[in-house]
Amino acid sequence: MDTDPTLQEIWDARQKIWEECGGSFENLLEYYRKAQNEHPHKIIRLEEVLVE
């Protein structure tokens, strides 16, 4: 089965981030916290997408 190139790119990016974090879940969480603080306009919040 051929892998979708877009999915492969996403998987590769996730693997690269994981490796940059030293394979540590704690470091990964810190990486994402830092990204959220640096780019709050790119974060989608659940409250913003819920439709009542």
Secondary structure in CASP SS format (residue, H / E / C, confidence):
PFRMAT SS
TARGET T0000
AUTHOR 0000-0000-0000
METHOD secondary structure of the structure
MODEL  1
M C 1.00
D C 1.00
T C 1.00
D C 1.00
P H 1.00
T H 1.00
L H 1.00
Q H 1.00
E H 1.00
I H 1.00
W H 1.00
D H 1.00
A H 1.00
R H 1.00
Q H 1.00
K H 1.00
I H 1.00
W H 1.00
E H 1.00
E H 1.00
C C 1.00
G C 1.00
G C 1.00
S C 1.00
F H 1.00
E H 1.00
N H 1.00
L H 1.00
L H 1.00
E H 1.00
Y H 1.00
Y H 1.00
R H 1.00
K H 1.00
A H 1.00
Q H 1.00
N H 1.00
E H 1.00
H C 1.00
P H 1.00
H H 1.00
K H 1.00
I C 1.00
I C 1.00
R C 1.00
L H 1.00
E H 1.00
E H 1.00
V H 1.00
L C 1.00
V C 1.00
E C 1.00
END
